[in-house]
Each structure stands twice: as structure tokens, then as C-alpha cells.
Amino acid sequence: MMEESQLTRFQRRYLMDCVKRGAALPLQCHPTSSKEPAPAAPAFPPGVCQRLRLSAKPHLRPAKACQAGDAYTREKFKPQARRDLEKEKQRLQNILATGKDVVEHKVKQTLVQTKEEEKPEPDRFEELVNEVQERREFLAEMEALGQGKKYQRIVLTEISQKMREMEILDKKRSEEMRAIMTKDKLPGGNKA
């Protein structure tokens, strides 16, 4: 290979020495001498390169400079009212005038009423329909990911349980509807 690559004797000798020593082969082997040429001029001006370099020593400020700043001064404690003093005064006036804490009871009652109004009773049948739909979507996602076989039995079992519960609810509702319908159709004295 050295003969084919047309290396000079110096280059061949240099490469053979590197191989004998077990050192890495050089990336460039200069044709005439062992001394390497001067590095090429940098692409950036020297000021730019020097700014980018980080110094080995960390830039720590001396203790006197730290203490001279405001870092060691504490803020003075300013107490603040934790509750609304005007409301407290009104409450106390109501208690002394009427003997009752009127404002507080009204607030509690309105909160209880709003909570009861916001919570309509959920329909169990609708919940079951939503749960079955969620399980079907989950199974479809797992099949899309290639994990369908792993979850298929579990999900189908859960779906069948939900369907069975839906059937039981449906039977109860239909029986209740029949009972209501028969009461409405038949007057008090007539029997079928």
C-alpha cells in the first residue's frame, strides 16, 4: 500500500516507526521533515476566541464585596391582618344587638343549597353505557398498538359484566313502568 500511495521514504519510515511503537497513525504526514507546519490562521479574530473560552478559576466575589451589598440585610416584619376587621365588627354588632350570629347562618345555608342543586343524581344506566364505551375505546387503542390479545379477555369480561348489570336495571325499570302504567289505566274500583 505504501508503494502504491507514492509515499516518500521519510513518510514510509515515519509510518513504520508509528506501527512499531503501537501509536496511532498520524492524520497528516508531511513530506520532507518531521517538524509540523505552523497552524493556519484562525477564522475568527483573536478577541472573539478569547471571549468564548472559560477560565479555569471560578469567578467568586470576595466576602467584603458580598457583605457590602444588600444581600445580608433583613426585611423588617410588617404584621398584616389575617381576617377582615370590618366583617368582624359587623358580626360582633349583630351578636350584641340580636343575640344571634345572623350573617354566618345565612352564608352556611346558601352554600348547602347550592351544593345540593349542583349535584343531580347520576343515572346508573348512563354511567354503565359510558363505562362500556370507554372499555371498547381502550381495547381499540390496544389493538392499534399491537397489545389487543393481552387485554382482550379482561376487557370483554368487564364489558359483559356491565351489560349484565344494564339488563338487570332495564328489567327493574320496565317493571316499575308497567306498575305505573297499570295504576294509571285502571280506576280505583275496576280490576282487570
Disulfide bonds with the S-S distance in Angstrom:
none
